[in-house]
Amino acid sequence: MFLLSQNPKGVLPIIKLLRTINKDFLTLQLVDLRTFQDAIIALFSPGLSAANYSARASAFVRSLVGCDMVSVGTLDPLSGELVIDFDDYHGDMPAALEGFAAHMQNLPAFNFDPKVNDGNPFLRSDFYSQRQFYDMPIYTEGFRKARLRDHAAIHIPSSENNILYVGIERSVGKAFSEDDRSVMQCMQPHLANARQMVLAQGALGRHLSDPRAFLSSGLTPREADTLLWLARGKSNQEIALILGITVPTVKGHIVSVFNKLGVDNRHSATLRALDLAHKWRRPNPKGPVRVTAKVPS
């Protein structure tokens, strides 16, 4: 899927944004298109990392869906550990989380099952009426303690083993609607792409520190240096400072990198860099290499 981002020529043309959205694009009439575009640019702006993914995802959601709290939850299915980042916190949240965890396992709206609703965003009303929800222990021991009255969720598909959901909560006002769901459907692939970008950057940092991995794709040494820092989430200004060159020169290198890799945005370039890093093998050092083995007696 094409990802709206910033490229050397500025914001990608709006027609490309239209192509990123699925057949439900017309639902974006519910939010200002410029607002949606700006929200995506903010989500993917340079500096996106594992440390700030939850904060950026929460801000992205808040800018497009009316709500009173956003949470980014990660469940380790092996250990059962549940970690939730709340963008609005008060003293009753630990007790509320304990109540939620105690009752979530057998409830499809809350059990972090990525197959619920075929992986698409869902609303509390898909499963329970308002009155049924208020009578449930997960509400009385969890949501009510958190001062929340309605719930919606977006699964974040990811290549990692953990299961991620973005929870969207309201404490007052109307229940989440079909209009809200439609906007959430448009948001889901961008949240997933941002998560994949974070994972790719982490893998890049673990597996690669040598830009020579990119030379096989036809990049010059300077273009390879530029791609390395771009893939690590650096802005054009930061790359210029690191490499001791001007920002216009960085932009020129990025244009050439995009052309040679056959991509047109930073996200795609990062994933391509990761692929090249996995395929590359560091040259053997000069001189003898010592290898030991045990010989049976």
N, C-alpha and C positions, 0 to 999 in steps of 0.2 A: 504494500500500500504506500502511496506517495505521502510524504510527510511534509506539512507546511513548516517552513523554517526560514531562517535568514540566509541569503546567499550573497555573493559579492555584489550583485546588482540590486540589493535591497530585498524587500519583502516579495516573495514569489507572487506572480500575478493572481488575481482573485479567481480566474478561471481554473487554475490548478487546485485551489481550495475546493472548488465545486467537485472536481474529479476525485478528491480524497474521501468524500462522504458517500455513504452507501445510498441505496434507493430511497431511503427515508430523508434525503436531503431537504425536501420541501418543508419538513418539520422545522427547519432552521428559521423559517419565517417567525417562529415563536420567540426567537432571540435575534437581536441585531447582528447581522452578518459581520460587521466590523468588530463588534464585541467578541464574537466567536473567534475571529481571526487573531485579534489581539491576545485573547486568552491562550491560544495555541503558541503564539510567539513567546509569551511569558513562560509557558511551561517548558519550552525547549531552548530558552535563552542560554548562552554560555554559562558554564558553572554547574549545570545539572549533575547531581551526584547521588550516591546512596544516602549520604547524610541529609540531603535536603529534598529527597523525592517526596516524602510524605507532606512536607510543607507546601511544595509546589503543586502536588496533586490536589491538596485541600483548597488552595487558592484558586486553582483551575475550576474545580467544582463550584465553589461559592460564587464565582463570577458569572456562572451560567444557570444555576438552579437555586431558587430561593430556599434557604435552609438556615438552621440555627446551630448546627454542629456538623463537622465532617470528621470521619475517623478513617484511618488506613490500618487495616488489620492483617497480620501475618500469622498463619497457623502452620506449625511444623507437624505434619501428619504422623511422623514417627514418634516424637516425644510427647505430642499433645500440647506443647507450649503455645500459648496464644499471646501475642504482643500487639497492642493497639496504640497507635499514636492519635491522640485527640487534638483538634485544633482549638478547642475551647475546654478548659479544665477547671473543675472546682473540687472542693475537699471530699465530696461524696463519690467521686469517680472510682476510686479503688474498690469500694463496697459494691458499686453498681457493676463493675467488671466481674467481680466474683459472682454476683447473682446471675449475670449473663452467662458466664462460663458453666455454671452449675446446671443450666437448663437448655443450653443450645443444641446438644448433641443429636436429639431426636426430632428437631424442628427444621424442616427444609428451608425456611426463611432465614435461619440463623446458624446453620451447622457448617458453614464454609465448604459446602459441596459444590465444586465447580460445574457439575452437571445440572444443577437446578435451573429450570427454565432454559435448558439447552445452552447454558453459559451466558445468556442475555441478561441485561439489567431487569430487576424485578422490584415490585412494590409490596409492602405489607398486605395491602388489600387483595393481592393475588392469592393469599392463603387464609386470611382471617378478617372478619369484620372488625370494626373499631371496638365494639362491645366484647367480642371474643378475645381480642388482644388485651384489653384492659383486665380481663379476668384471668389471664395466664400468669403463672409464676415468673416467667422471664420478664414480664412487664412489671409486676409488683416488686420483684426483688432486683431487677436490673434497670429497665428503662425509666421507671418512675423515680428511682433514686437518682438517676442521672438527669431528671427533670425533662425527659423527652417523651413525646406522645405519638410520633409516627416515624416510619422507617422505610428506606429504600436502599438498594445495594447494587453495586457494579462489580462484577468479577473482573480481575485483571489477569488475562492469560499471560503466562510467563514460562520460560524454559527452566526456571529454577524448581527445586523440589517443594519449596514452601507454597502455600496457597494464599493468595492475596485477594482481599475485597476492600472496596471503598464503601463505607457506610455513610448514608446521607440522612440526617435526622432533623425533625422539626419538633419544637416544643409548644408552638402556638400556631393558629391559623388552620388552613384547609389541609386535608390529607393530600399526599402526592397523587398526581393525576396522570392520565395517559399522555398529556402534553409533556409533562416532566419526563416520563419514560422515553419519549421520542428523542428529547434532547440528550438524555443519558446514553442512548444508543449511539448517537453521533460522537459523544465524548469518549466512549469505551476504547476504540482503536487508538486514540491519541494517548490515553493513559497507559495502554499496553505498550505502545511504541516507546514512550518515555522510560518505562521500566526496562525494556529490552536494551535501550541505549545505556542505562546505568549499569546493567549487567555486563554489557560489552566493554564498557570502559573499565570495569573492575577486572575482567579477564585480560584486557589489554595491558593493564598495569602489572598483572601477575606474570604474563607470558612474554612481554616484549619491552625492551628498553633500547633496542637498536633499530633505527630507521632503515637499515639496509634490507630489512624484510620487505620493503615496498618497492625496491628497485626493479624487481622482476616484472612489475607491471608497466615499466617504461617511464617511471618518474625520475626526474633528476635528483641528485642528493639533496638540494635545497627544498624541492617539492616534497621529498620524503620526510624531511625534518618538519615541514609545515603540517603534513598529514598526521604525524605522530602527535603533535601538540593539539591539533584540531580534534583528534579522536579522544584526547584526554579532557576535552571540554573547555579548552582555553578560547578566549575571545580573540578577534583579530588584533586588538591592541596588545593583549598579553603575549601573543605569538611574536609580534613585532619586537616587543621588549626582550623576550627570551632569545630570539635569534639575532638581535642587533640590526634589524632592518626596518624599513618604513611600513606603515599600515597599507599604503597603496601597493607596495611590493608583495605583502602578504596576500592581499586580495587577488593580485595577478597570479600568484602561485596556486591559490585555491581554485580559481577558474581553470587553470591547466590541470590540476589534480582531478577536478570533477570531470573534465572532458576525457582524460585518459582512463579513469576508472569507470566511465559510463554512468555516472550518478549526477544528481542535481540538487542535493541537499546534504547537510552535515550528518544527519542520522544515517543515511545510506552510506556515506563515506566512512563513518565509524564502523559500521558492520562489515564493509569491504576490507577495512584495515585489519579487523579482527580475523577475518578469513585468511588474509595474506599472512598474518602472524602465525596462525596455526600451521600453515603449510611450510613455513620457512624453517630452515635448520641453520643455526649459527655455525659458521665455518670452524673447522677444527683449529686449535691454536698451533702455531709453528713449533717444531721440535717434537721430541718423543712424547708419546702418551702412554702412561703406565696403566696396565690392566692386570688384575690379579684373579686367579682362579684356584680352587682346591683340587689337587690331583689325588684320586683314590690310592691308598697304599696297597 
